[in-house]
Amino acid sequence: MKDFILKRMAAIILPFICVYGFYVILHGHVSPGGSFAGGIIVGLSLIAYSTIYGIAKGRAKLPEKVLVWTESYGTLWYGLMGMVGIVKGVPFLANKLAGVNLGNPGTLSSGGLISLIGFGVGIRVASTMVTLFFTMMEE
């Protein structure tokens, strides 16, 4: 039972860190933070898991196939959200001009598609961080 206390504390704390990262991603347009900062938090929580429990368990939680999928589809999601404006005949990522409801200021939906765009970027950043970590650990 090497590092028993560290593993038990990580099991308690890391899920909260991951949830906080998603909170920062989704609320980035109404509070400090954003998709990049939230993606870094989520990625670092997964890297901490791999560091504490071992690279083999980290790879079992996030196999390379999942990481490639999230990197690809995070970028695709960003592109699709931007295409809403082009489909409506306005510039790329133009929420207001495309007629997207911007909601009430200060709420989660107040930025139109910004929180959804941020979700794609945050997932992409998190998966890239974890992929870079696993790649460096292989060397």
Buried (B, 14 or more C-beta within 10 A) or exposed (E): EEEEEEEEEBEEEBEEBBEBBBBBBBBBBBEEBBBBBBBBBBBBBBBBBBBBBEEEEBBEEBEEEEBEEBBEBBBEBBEBBBEBBEEEEBEEBBBEEBEBEBEEEEEEBBBBBBBBBBBBBBBBBBBBBBBEBBEEEEE
